[in-house]
Amino acid sequence: MAEEKQLSKIEEAFNDLAATLNSGAADVEVAPFSRACSFVSPLFGCLGMAFKFAEMDYVNKVNDLATASKSNVTLQALIDGDIEAKCVRNAGSHTRNLLRIKRGLQMVKELFEQILASESNSLKDPASKAYAKVFAPHHGWAIRQAVAAGMYCLPTREQLMKKLNEDNASAKIKMQSYIIASDHVILYIEKLFNSRNLGLDW
């Protein structure tokens, strides 16, 4: 993975999605969306045990949307299909999976923001703050405890950069770019849910 420049792939894919939205496109296609999201998966893996649950859960849900893209062209169609089938909140529904993926993207966005705001080589504080804001409200006590324990096994900032084959300067630019681009995508997904009165807190 070291040669792949994972952050570059993430940055490019999300910039493309944001550009689609900013061009006035009415919707985002499922295939490029799930492809962009798949580039984020290795990031969770780089963070070690603390985010093992997130990696496994996220990867499964992204794979589901990639498969769904063969029969649902756009995210709107995906959600509307579930509404029609009355299975929106069912475990494993595409809509439920999309909501979980959105949280994964938010987690990475928040983590990047916290890393950029911190001068420390430790990722414990940035990762703990990001987790508390995005995932913790939706997790039970047992998972929260397991994550808290895993925070002590996080790589250092330096180790993370090495795993991602980046230096601090190049990583900062790419992280900032992802933060801006993913914000457009996250807000768009939230708008899809809210416009259909589906809510986001489930």
N, CA, C and O of each residue as an XYZ file, in Angstrom:
808
protein
N       0.820     -1.202      0.000
C       0.000      0.000      0.000
C       0.865      1.269      0.000
O       0.436      2.334     -0.442
N       2.082      1.122      0.504
C       2.940      2.296      0.670
C       3.120      3.090     -0.626
O       3.135      4.321     -0.624
N       3.258      2.342     -1.747
C       3.513      3.043     -3.020
C       2.246      3.702     -3.572
O       2.322      4.552     -4.459
N       1.111      3.317     -3.058
C      -0.145      3.737     -3.676
C      -0.542      5.178     -3.395
O      -1.379      5.743     -4.098
N       0.057      5.774     -2.367
C      -0.326      7.144     -1.996
C      -1.836      7.220     -1.755
O      -2.575      7.874     -2.491
N      -2.259      6.531     -0.708
C      -3.678      6.406     -0.397
C      -4.374      7.757     -0.256
O      -5.505      7.926     -0.713
N      -3.706      8.709      0.369
C      -4.327     10.028      0.560
C      -4.601     10.715     -0.770
O      -5.592     11.432     -0.910
N      -3.733     10.500     -1.737
C      -3.943     11.098     -3.070
C      -5.198     10.521     -3.713
O      -5.993     11.247     -4.311
N      -5.368      9.186     -3.581
C      -6.543      8.536     -4.172
C      -7.825      9.042     -3.511
O      -8.824      9.305     -4.180
N      -7.773      9.174     -2.181
C      -8.942      9.666     -1.440
C      -9.269     11.096     -1.863
O     -10.415     11.428     -2.165
N      -8.232     11.928     -1.877
C      -8.412     13.349     -2.213
C      -9.002     13.509     -3.618
O      -9.959     14.259     -3.809
N      -8.434     12.808     -4.592
C      -8.895     12.928     -5.987
C     -10.347     12.463     -6.130
O     -11.161     13.125     -6.775
N     -10.657     11.317     -5.520
C     -11.999     10.751     -5.666
C     -13.056     11.670     -5.059
O     -14.123     11.861     -5.642
N     -12.763     12.242     -3.884
C     -13.755     13.108     -3.240
C     -13.827     14.482     -3.897
O     -14.879     15.120     -3.903
N     -12.723     14.925     -4.441
C     -12.769     16.177     -5.210
C     -13.650     16.012     -6.444
O     -14.371     16.932     -6.831
N     -13.585     14.825     -7.059
C     -14.434     14.541     -8.224
C     -15.910     14.556     -7.837
O     -16.739     15.119     -8.552
N     -16.239     13.929     -6.692
C     -17.634     13.906     -6.234
C     -18.119     15.321     -5.918
O     -19.230     15.703     -6.285
N     -17.276     16.087     -5.234
C     -17.645     17.471     -4.883
C     -17.826     18.308     -6.138
O     -18.723     19.148     -6.208
N     -16.963     18.075     -7.140
C     -17.067     18.826     -8.401
C     -18.385     18.501     -9.109
O     -19.013     19.380     -9.700
N     -18.794     17.238     -9.043
C     -20.079     16.822     -9.629
C     -21.220     17.586     -8.966
O     -22.107     18.106     -9.643
N     -21.187     17.647     -7.640
C     -22.246     18.355     -6.907
C     -22.209     19.854     -7.184
O     -23.248     20.492     -7.356
N     -21.001     20.404     -7.225
C     -20.863     21.847     -7.449
C     -21.215     22.259     -8.877
O     -21.479     23.431     -9.148
N     -21.216     21.288     -9.780
C     -21.555     21.609    -11.174
C     -23.071     21.723    -11.351
O     -23.566     22.034    -12.434
N     -23.795     21.459    -10.250
C     -25.253     21.567    -10.313
C     -25.935     20.254    -10.622
O     -27.135     20.216    -10.895
N     -25.155     19.155    -10.579
C     -25.747     17.841    -10.840
C     -26.821     17.550     -9.796
O     -26.653     17.849     -8.613
N     -27.905     16.972    -10.244
C     -29.035     16.714     -9.347
C     -28.749     15.556     -8.402
O     -29.338     15.473     -7.323
N     -27.859     14.671     -8.796
C     -27.613     13.507     -7.959
C     -26.211     12.953     -8.165
O     -25.517     13.291     -9.124
N     -25.817     12.092     -7.235
C     -24.515     11.433     -7.290
C     -24.753      9.973     -7.667
O     -25.659      9.325     -7.144
N     -23.934      9.470     -8.576
C     -24.078      8.068     -8.960
C     -23.467      7.165     -7.901
O     -22.463      7.507     -7.276
N     -24.088      6.011     -7.710
C     -23.657      5.096     -6.649
C     -22.257      4.533     -6.923
O     -21.451      4.400     -6.002
N     -21.969      4.205     -8.185
C     -20.684      3.566     -8.519
C     -19.475      4.432     -8.147
O     -18.602      3.960     -7.419
N     -19.390      5.704     -8.629
C     -18.231      6.521     -8.232
C     -18.221      6.844     -6.736
O     -17.159      7.012     -6.137
N     -19.422      6.930     -6.135
C     -19.497      7.196     -4.695
C     -18.903      6.023     -3.908
O     -18.072      6.225     -3.023
N     -19.327      4.804     -4.231
C     -18.820      3.639     -3.487
C     -17.326      3.433     -3.753
O     -16.591      2.972     -2.879
N     -16.886      3.779     -4.962
C     -15.457      3.654     -5.290
C     -14.639      4.633     -4.443
O     -13.602      4.266     -3.891
N     -15.106      5.870     -4.344
C     -14.406      6.880     -3.533
C     -14.359      6.429     -2.071
O     -13.333      6.555     -1.403
N     -15.477      5.906     -1.590
C     -15.552      5.459     -0.193
C     -14.613      4.289      0.074
O     -14.065      4.161      1.169
N     -14.427      3.425     -0.944
C     -13.553      2.258     -0.759
C     -12.098      2.681     -0.528
O     -11.342      1.964      0.128
N     -11.707      3.837     -1.060
C     -10.342      4.320     -0.861
C     -10.086      4.726      0.594
O      -8.940      4.777      1.041
N     -11.165      5.012      1.324
C     -11.039      5.436      2.723
C     -10.791      4.227      3.635
O     -10.189      4.366      4.699
N     -11.255      3.045      3.218
C     -11.173      1.843      4.063
C      -9.780      1.585      4.658
O      -9.676      1.339      5.860
N      -8.701      1.634      3.848
C      -7.386      1.340      4.407
C      -6.962      2.287      5.534
O      -6.137      1.931      6.375
N      -7.531      3.489      5.543
C      -7.201      4.443      6.614
C      -7.573      3.888      7.977
O      -6.803      3.994      8.931
N      -8.775      3.288      8.065
C      -9.197      2.695      9.332
C      -8.226      1.587      9.734
O      -7.894      1.429     10.909
N      -7.777      0.823      8.736
C      -6.822     -0.254      8.997
C      -5.506      0.271      9.553
O      -4.888     -0.365     10.406
N      -5.083      1.425      9.072
C      -3.823      2.037      9.529
C      -3.885      2.487     10.994
O      -2.855      2.681     11.639
N      -5.109      2.649     11.506
C      -5.273      3.152     12.880
C      -5.261      2.038     13.923
O      -5.323      2.308     15.122
N      -5.180      0.782     13.469
C      -5.024     -0.314     14.421
C      -6.310     -0.750     15.100
O      -7.409     -0.519     14.596
N      -6.151     -1.389     16.256
C      -7.258     -2.063     16.944
C      -8.417     -1.131     17.302
O      -9.575     -1.547     17.272
N      -8.120      0.107     17.634
C      -9.177      1.031     18.075
C     -10.279      1.164     17.028
O     -11.446      1.364     17.368
N      -9.908      1.053     15.766
C     -10.901      1.264     14.705
C     -11.138      0.014     13.865
O     -11.625      0.086     12.737
N     -10.780     -1.141     14.444
C     -10.993     -2.408     13.738
C     -12.482     -2.609     13.445
O     -12.864     -3.019     12.349
N     -13.316     -2.309     14.452
C     -14.771     -2.475     14.270
C     -15.265     -1.578     13.140
O     -16.103     -1.981     12.333
N     -14.731     -0.349     13.093
C     -15.159      0.621     12.077
C     -14.738      0.144     10.695
O     -15.494      0.265      9.731
N     -13.530     -0.398     10.605
C     -13.018     -0.864      9.320
C     -13.902     -1.993      8.780
O     -14.327     -1.953      7.626
N     -14.175     -2.998      9.616
C     -14.958     -4.149      9.169
C     -16.382     -3.738      8.778
O     -16.898     -4.147      7.738
N     -16.996     -2.929      9.627
C     -18.360     -2.475      9.400
C     -18.441     -1.618      8.129
O     -19.328     -1.799      7.295
N     -17.508     -0.698      8.008
C     -17.471      0.233      6.887
C     -17.250     -0.514      5.565
O     -17.947     -0.265      4.582
N     -16.282     -1.424      5.551
C     -15.960     -2.172      4.326
C     -17.174     -2.967      3.840
O     -17.482     -2.972      2.648
N     -17.866     -3.646      4.777
C     -19.061     -4.419      4.406
C     -20.117     -3.548      3.743
O     -20.738     -3.937      2.754
N     -20.306     -2.360      4.311
C     -21.370     -1.480      3.822
C     -21.000     -0.848      2.471
O     -21.855     -0.667      1.604
N     -19.730     -0.520      2.309
C     -19.275      0.017      1.013
C     -19.412     -1.057     -0.066
O     -19.813     -0.764     -1.193
N     -19.077     -2.308      0.285
C     -19.225     -3.408     -0.679
C     -20.684     -3.591     -1.086
O     -20.983     -3.885     -2.243
N     -21.592     -3.412     -0.120
C     -23.020     -3.531     -0.409
C     -23.448     -2.481     -1.440
O     -24.186     -2.787     -2.377
N     -22.980     -1.241     -1.258
C     -23.360     -0.176     -2.201
C     -22.724     -0.405     -3.568
O     -23.328     -0.104     -4.597
N     -21.503     -0.940     -3.575
C     -20.846     -1.225     -4.862
C     -21.674     -2.247     -5.647
O     -21.848     -2.120     -6.859
N     -22.176     -3.255     -4.944
C     -23.030     -4.262     -5.581
C     -24.356     -3.635     -6.015
O     -24.859     -3.899     -7.107
N     -24.906     -2.804     -5.137
C     -26.196     -2.153     -5.436
C     -26.102     -1.226     -6.643
O     -27.104     -0.975     -7.312
N     -24.905     -0.717     -6.923
C     -24.741      0.247     -8.031
C     -25.072     -0.379     -9.385
O     -25.313      0.330    -10.362
N     -25.083     -1.713     -9.434
C     -25.412     -2.390    -10.701
C     -26.899     -2.238    -11.044
O     -27.284     -2.267    -12.213
N     -27.733     -2.076     -9.995
C     -29.176     -1.945    -10.261
C     -29.758     -0.592     -9.851
O     -30.889     -0.262    -10.207
N     -28.973      0.192     -9.094
C     -29.411      1.536     -8.700
C     -28.365      2.541     -9.172
O     -27.240      2.556     -8.673
N     -28.735      3.366    -10.118
C     -27.721      4.256    -10.705
C     -27.313      5.365     -9.742
O     -26.131      5.684     -9.621
N     -28.304      5.958     -9.052
C     -27.998      7.119     -8.206
C     -28.333      6.863     -6.734
O     -29.076      5.938     -6.408
N     -27.780      7.690     -5.862
C     -28.069      7.572     -4.432
C     -29.553      7.827     -4.152
O     -30.147      7.189     -3.284
N     -30.136      8.760     -4.890
C     -31.573      9.041     -4.736
C     -32.397      7.791     -5.034
O     -33.302      7.433     -4.280
N     -32.069      7.136     -6.143
C     -32.800      5.931     -6.549
C     -32.654      4.827     -5.512
O     -33.588      4.073     -5.244
N     -31.462      4.752     -4.936
C     -31.159      3.757     -3.905
C     -32.094      3.927     -2.704
O     -32.715      2.971     -2.239
N     -32.177      5.169     -2.213
C     -33.023      5.463     -1.048
C     -34.498      5.286     -1.401
O     -35.257      4.677     -0.647
N     -34.894      5.823     -2.551
C     -36.309      5.746     -2.936
C     -36.766      4.301     -3.131
O     -37.925      3.971     -2.881
N     -35.851      3.445     -3.577
C     -36.167      2.022     -3.731
C     -36.469      1.386     -2.384
O     -37.396      0.586     -2.256
N     -35.666      1.756     -1.366
C     -35.895      1.232     -0.012
C     -37.187      1.781      0.589
O     -37.902      1.071      1.295
N     -37.477      3.040      0.305
C     -38.722      3.647      0.816
C     -39.920      2.889      0.232
O     -40.880      2.565      0.930
N     -39.827      2.624     -1.062
C     -40.907      1.906     -1.749
C     -41.077      0.493     -1.179
O     -42.194     -0.001     -1.022
N     -39.937     -0.143     -0.873
C     -39.975     -1.520     -0.346
C     -40.242     -1.542      1.165
O     -40.324     -2.607      1.777
N     -40.374     -0.348      1.752
C     -40.624     -0.205      3.194
C     -39.571     -0.932      4.051
O     -39.895     -1.588      5.041
N     -38.303     -0.791      3.637
C     -37.232     -1.479      4.377
C     -36.101     -0.529      4.780
O     -34.996     -0.967      5.101
N     -36.391      0.783      4.758
C     -35.355      1.791      5.016
C     -34.536      1.494      6.270
O     -33.306      1.530      6.239
N     -35.226      1.201      7.371
C     -34.513      1.039      8.645
C     -34.113     -0.400      8.948
O     -33.556     -0.684     10.008
N     -34.393     -1.291      8.033
C     -34.026     -2.695      8.253
C     -32.513     -2.871      8.240
O     -31.810     -2.203      7.481
N     -32.018     -3.766      9.076
C     -30.581     -4.066      9.071
C     -30.199     -4.554      7.678
O     -30.859     -5.419      7.103
N     -29.126     -3.985      7.152
C     -28.655     -4.394      5.832
C     -29.277     -3.664      4.663
O     -28.894     -3.897      3.516
N     -30.245     -2.769      4.931
C     -30.819     -2.006      3.811
C     -29.766     -1.045      3.262
O     -28.878     -0.598      3.987
N     -29.879     -0.736      1.976
C     -28.898      0.165      1.349
C     -28.906      1.535      2.031
O     -27.861      2.163      2.199
N     -30.101      1.988      2.420
C     -30.216      3.311      3.043
C     -29.530      3.332      4.398
O     -28.814      4.277      4.730
N     -29.753      2.290      5.170
C     -29.097      2.192      6.477
C     -27.572      2.135      6.302
O     -26.828      2.777      7.042
N     -27.128      1.361      5.318
C     -25.694      1.255      5.044
C     -25.109      2.599      4.618
O     -24.001      2.962      5.013
N     -25.875      3.331      3.804
C     -25.420      4.659      3.364
C     -25.246      5.595      4.556
O     -24.284      6.361      4.615
N     -26.174      5.530      5.501
C     -26.083      6.376      6.704
C     -24.826      6.035      7.503
O     -24.143      6.924      8.010
N     -24.528      4.730      7.611
C     -23.326      4.306      8.349
C     -22.050      4.742      7.617
O     -21.070      5.142      8.246
N     -22.076      4.660      6.293
C     -20.906      5.090      5.499
C     -20.686      6.588      5.696
O     -19.554      7.049      5.843
N     -21.784      7.334      5.695
C     -21.676      8.786      5.909
C     -20.948      9.070      7.228
O     -20.106      9.966      7.299
N     -21.279      8.300      8.266
C     -20.607      8.494      9.563
C     -19.118      8.166      9.474
O     -18.289      8.817     10.109
N     -18.792      7.149      8.679
C     -17.383      6.807      8.471
C     -16.626      7.954      7.815
O     -15.502      8.278      8.199
N     -17.267      8.566      6.812
C     -16.644      9.710      6.124
C     -16.500     10.892      7.079
O     -15.504     11.614      7.049
N     -17.517     11.076      7.931
C     -17.466     12.159      8.930
C     -16.344     11.919      9.932
O     -15.647     12.846     10.346
N     -16.185     10.653     10.312
C     -15.149     10.293     11.279
C     -13.767     10.667     10.736
O     -12.941     11.242     11.444
N     -13.538     10.333      9.479
C     -12.237     10.639      8.858
C     -12.056     12.155      8.734
O     -10.976     12.682      8.998
N     -13.114     12.840      8.335
C     -13.059     14.313      8.217
C     -12.702     14.934      9.573
O     -11.829     15.797      9.663
N     -13.383     14.485     10.608
C     -13.150     15.015     11.961
C     -11.739     14.674     12.436
O     -11.063     15.498     13.052
N     -11.309     13.456     12.144
C      -9.959     13.031     12.542
C      -8.907     13.905     11.864
O      -7.963     14.361     12.509
N      -9.073     14.134     10.566
C      -8.128     14.987      9.839
C      -8.110     16.402     10.430
O      -7.048     17.001     10.600
N      -9.300     16.925     10.740
C      -9.367     18.276     11.336
C      -8.610     18.321     12.654
O      -7.881     19.273     12.932
N      -8.791     17.280     13.463
C      -8.124     17.231     14.770
C      -6.607     17.060     14.617
O      -5.829     17.649     15.368
N      -6.201     16.255     13.642
C      -4.756     16.062     13.401
C      -4.123     17.380     12.960
O      -3.039     17.742     13.417
N      -4.814     18.093     12.064
C      -4.273     19.368     11.570
C      -4.211     20.425     12.670
O      -3.365     21.319     12.644
N      -5.119     20.306     13.635
C      -5.154     21.299     14.725
C      -4.148     20.971     15.834
O      -3.892     21.792     16.714
N      -3.586     19.765     15.778
C      -2.678     19.327     16.848
C      -1.227     19.341     16.386
O      -0.922     19.043     15.231
N      -0.353     19.688     17.297
C       1.089     19.672     16.982
C       1.734     18.388     17.496
O       2.892     18.096     17.195
N       0.973     17.633     18.271
C       1.511     16.449     18.943
C       1.773     15.306     17.970
O       1.119     15.199     16.933
N       2.741     14.449     18.316
C       3.025     13.258     17.523
C       2.038     12.146     17.874
O       1.905     11.173     17.132
N       1.344     12.293     19.010
C       0.366     11.293     19.436
C      -0.967     11.522     18.719
O      -1.406     12.659     18.542
N      -1.593     10.430     18.316
C      -2.906     10.533     17.661
C      -4.039     10.261     18.650
O      -5.213     10.314     18.282
N      -3.691      9.971     19.895
C      -4.710      9.579     20.873
C      -5.755     10.689     21.072
O      -6.959     10.432     21.066
N      -5.280     11.898     21.244
C      -6.203     13.011     21.477
C      -7.074     13.306     20.245
O      -8.296     13.385     20.370
N      -6.461     13.473     19.041
C      -7.280     13.710     17.849
C      -8.286     12.585     17.591
O      -9.446     12.847     17.274
N      -7.840     11.336     17.727
C      -8.726     10.202     17.451
C      -9.834     10.103     18.500
O     -10.980      9.800     18.166
N      -9.497     10.356     19.760
C     -10.504     10.294     20.833
C     -11.574     11.362     20.637
O     -12.764     11.096     20.811
N     -11.148     12.570     20.273
C     -12.100     13.669     20.056
C     -13.009     13.374     18.858
O     -14.219     13.595     18.909
N     -12.403     12.874     17.787
C     -13.188     12.560     16.583
C     -14.193     11.445     16.873
O     -15.349     11.514     16.456
N     -13.739     10.426     17.587
C     -14.631      9.313     17.931
C     -15.782      9.794     18.822
O     -16.940      9.436     18.605
N     -15.451     10.596     19.808
C     -16.482     11.090     20.747
C     -17.554     11.886     20.019
O     -18.731     11.830     20.373
N     -17.137     12.622     19.004
C     -18.078     13.484     18.286
C     -18.952     12.695     17.297
O     -20.152     12.947     17.185
N     -18.342     11.743     16.587
C     -19.056     11.092     15.482
C     -19.663      9.733     15.843
O     -20.858      9.516     15.640
N     -18.858      8.831     16.368
C     -19.320      7.462     16.581
C     -19.912      7.198     17.960
O     -20.915      6.495     18.085
N     -19.290      7.762     18.999
C     -19.674      7.418     20.377
C     -21.178      7.532     20.666
O     -21.739      6.663     21.333
N     -21.848      8.604     20.167
C     -23.286      8.723     20.472
C     -24.119      7.547     19.948
O     -25.241      7.333     20.407
N     -23.580      6.790     18.996
C     -24.338      5.696     18.382
C     -23.873      4.325     18.861
O     -24.400      3.298     18.431
N     -22.879      4.314     19.758
C     -22.327      3.042     20.222
C     -22.720      2.746     21.659
O     -22.874      3.648     22.482
N     -22.877      1.471     21.936
C     -23.171      1.042     23.299
C     -21.914      1.109     24.161
O     -20.811      1.366     23.679
N     -22.121      0.872     25.439
C     -21.036      0.982     26.419
C     -19.862      0.060     26.085
O     -18.707      0.476     26.173
N     -20.144     -1.181     25.705
C     -19.089     -2.167     25.455
C     -18.160     -1.734     24.324
O     -16.938     -1.831     24.435
N     -18.759     -1.255     23.237
C     -17.928     -0.810     22.101
C     -17.115      0.422     22.503
O     -15.935      0.525     22.168
N     -17.744      1.351     23.220
C     -17.019      2.565     23.644
C     -15.813      2.209     24.524
O     -14.750      2.820     24.413
N     -15.994      1.219     25.390
C     -14.883      0.788     26.266
C     -13.765      0.143     25.450
O     -12.583      0.384     25.695
N     -14.156     -0.677     24.483
C     -13.161     -1.358     23.641
C     -12.355     -0.340     22.832
O     -11.141     -0.471     22.679
N     -13.053      0.679     22.318
C     -12.376      1.724     21.539
C     -11.430      2.518     22.439
O     -10.304      2.828     22.049
N     -11.893      2.842     23.639
C     -11.060      3.602     24.583
C      -9.764      2.849     24.882
O      -8.692      3.448     24.962
N      -9.876      1.523     25.046
C      -8.678      0.706     25.305
C      -7.765      0.695     24.076
O      -6.541      0.751     24.197
N      -8.380      0.622     22.900
C      -7.614      0.581     21.654
C      -6.874      1.868     21.356
O      -5.888      1.868     20.619
N      -7.349      2.970     21.927
C      -6.706      4.273     21.683
C      -5.236      4.276     22.139
O      -4.426      5.056     21.640
N      -4.909      3.396     23.090
C      -3.518      3.338     23.579
C      -2.609      2.603     22.606
O      -1.387      2.618     22.758
N      -3.202      1.961     21.607
C      -2.405      1.207     20.622
C      -2.342      1.922     19.269
O      -1.853      1.357     18.290
N      -2.832      3.152     19.214
C      -2.796      3.893     17.949
C      -1.355      4.123     17.500
O      -0.457      4.248     18.333
N      -1.132      4.179     16.192
C       0.213      4.553     15.733
C       0.464      6.023     16.071
O      -0.479      6.775     16.317
N       1.716      6.424     16.082
C       2.013      7.854     16.239
C       1.724      8.535     14.910
O       1.536      7.875     13.888
N       1.693      9.824     14.935
C       1.484     10.587     13.694
C       2.556     10.218     12.668
O       2.275     10.038     11.483
N       3.800     10.110     13.164
C       4.937      9.779     12.306
C       4.751      8.399     11.662
O       5.008      8.215     10.472
N       4.294      7.424     12.483
C       4.070      6.068     11.970
C       2.937      6.050     10.941
O       3.006      5.335      9.941
N       1.901      6.841     11.196
C       0.782      6.913     10.256
C       1.250      7.469      8.915
O       0.900      6.944      7.858
N       2.046      8.535      8.971
C       2.558      9.138      7.728
C       3.394      8.131      6.943
O       3.342      8.070      5.714
N       4.165      7.347      7.691
C       5.008      6.336      7.049
C       4.141      5.283      6.358
O       4.416      4.883      5.227
N       3.085      4.838      7.059
C       2.173      3.850      6.480
C       1.500      4.394      5.223
O       1.242      3.656      4.271
N       1.221      5.692      5.237
C       0.534      6.324      4.099
C       1.516      6.817      3.037
O       1.109      7.348      2.003
N       2.817      6.637      3.304
C       3.854      7.085      2.370
C       3.767      8.594      2.105
O       3.881      9.047      0.966
N       3.565      9.352      3.178
C       3.452     10.807      3.075
C       4.418     11.477      4.048
O       4.842     10.874      5.034
N       4.759     12.736      3.755
C       5.412     13.531      4.789
C       4.356     14.498      5.315
O       3.270     14.620      4.749
N       4.689     15.177      6.394
C       3.701     16.048      7.037
C       3.140     17.098      6.096
O       1.939     17.368      6.093
N       4.022     17.690      5.296
C       3.602     18.791      4.411
C       2.608     18.307      3.355
O       1.569     18.933      3.143
N       2.929     17.184      2.689
C       2.031     16.682      1.637
C       0.724     16.181      2.244
O      -0.347     16.366      1.666
N       0.817     15.545      3.417
C      -0.388     15.019      4.072
C      -1.335     16.155      4.463
O      -2.551     16.034      4.314
N      -0.783     17.237      4.953
C      -1.625     18.369      5.376
C      -2.478     18.892      4.224
O      -3.671     19.148      4.387
N      -1.856     19.044      3.065
C      -2.565     19.561      1.885
C      -3.695     18.613      1.490
O      -4.812     19.048      1.208
N      -3.392     17.307      1.473
C      -4.390     16.317      1.049
C      -5.516     16.170      2.076
O      -6.682     16.007      1.716
N      -5.149     16.230      3.355
C      -6.173     16.147      4.408
C      -7.125     17.341      4.328
O      -8.342     17.189      4.437
N      -6.556     18.516      4.137
C      -7.367     19.734      4.029
C      -8.304     19.653      2.825
O      -9.461     20.067      2.888
N      -7.781     19.115      1.741
C      -8.566     18.975      0.518
C      -9.733     18.005      0.742
O     -10.852     18.257      0.296
N      -9.461     16.895      1.437
C     -10.525     15.930      1.736
C     -11.582     16.560      2.645
O     -12.778     16.361      2.434
N     -11.153     17.304      3.636
C     -12.083     17.944      4.581
C     -13.105     18.793      3.810
O     -14.309     18.714      4.057
N     -12.603     19.600      2.878
C     -13.480     20.498      2.110
C     -14.398     19.696      1.172
O     -15.607     19.925      1.122
N     -13.800     18.757      0.434
C     -14.579     17.993     -0.550
C     -15.610     17.093      0.134
O     -16.761     17.024     -0.298
N     -15.197     16.405      1.202
C     -16.122     15.468      1.865
C     -17.282     16.205      2.512
O     -18.376     15.657      2.644
N     -17.045     17.441      2.914
C     -18.112     18.235      3.529
C     -19.288     18.398      2.560
O     -20.447     18.287      2.960
N     -18.985     18.660      1.293
C     -20.026     18.785      0.258
C     -20.813     17.482      0.141
O     -22.041     17.482      0.057
N     -20.073     16.371      0.136
C     -20.696     15.058     -0.052
C     -21.555     14.688      1.161
O     -22.679     14.209      1.009
N     -21.023     14.911      2.358
C     -21.754     14.597      3.601
C     -23.036     15.428      3.690
O     -24.097     14.899      4.021
N     -22.940     16.713      3.400
C     -24.124     17.586      3.452
C     -25.170     17.155      2.430
O     -26.372     17.228      2.684
N     -24.696     16.706      1.274
C     -25.619     16.243      0.233
C     -26.391     15.010      0.714
O     -27.606     14.923      0.538
N     -25.679     14.064      1.320
C     -26.339     12.846      1.826
C     -27.340     13.209      2.920
O     -28.449     12.676      2.957
N     -26.948     14.111      3.803
C     -27.861     14.541      4.877
C     -29.122     15.175      4.291
O     -30.228     14.988      4.798
N     -28.923     15.929      3.211
C     -30.064     16.577      2.551
C     -31.018     15.522      1.962
O     -32.239     15.672      2.027
N     -30.444     14.460      1.391
C     -31.262     13.378      0.843
C     -32.135     12.759      1.937
O     -33.320     12.501      1.726
N     -31.541     12.528      3.096
C     -32.273     11.922      4.210
C     -33.328     12.888      4.759
O     -34.483     12.517      4.969
N     -32.909     14.121      4.982
C     -33.828     15.100      5.588
C     -34.997     15.440      4.662
O     -36.119     15.644      5.128
N     -34.738     15.502      3.359
C     -35.813     15.854      2.422
C     -36.876     14.752      2.348
O     -37.991     14.981      1.879
N     -36.513     13.561      2.815
C     -37.457     12.439      2.825
C     -37.940     12.140      4.248
O     -38.582     11.120      4.501
N     -37.619     13.049      5.164
C     -38.030     12.908      6.581
C     -37.571     11.582      7.180
O     -38.299     10.962      7.955
N     -36.364     11.148      6.821
C     -35.859      9.874      7.339
C     -35.071     10.054      8.648
O     -34.870      9.104      9.404
N     -34.629     11.305      8.894
C     -33.813     11.532     10.088
C     -32.414     10.964      9.917
O     -32.153     10.208      8.981
N     -31.517     11.331     10.823
C     -30.118     10.895     10.711
C     -29.633     10.182     11.965
O     -28.510      9.681     12.006
N     -30.479     10.138     12.985
C     -30.033      9.647     14.277
C     -30.593      8.258     14.562
O     -31.345      8.071     15.518
N     -30.228      7.291     13.736
C     -30.697      5.916     13.947
C     -29.686      4.908     13.397
O     -29.908      3.700     13.484
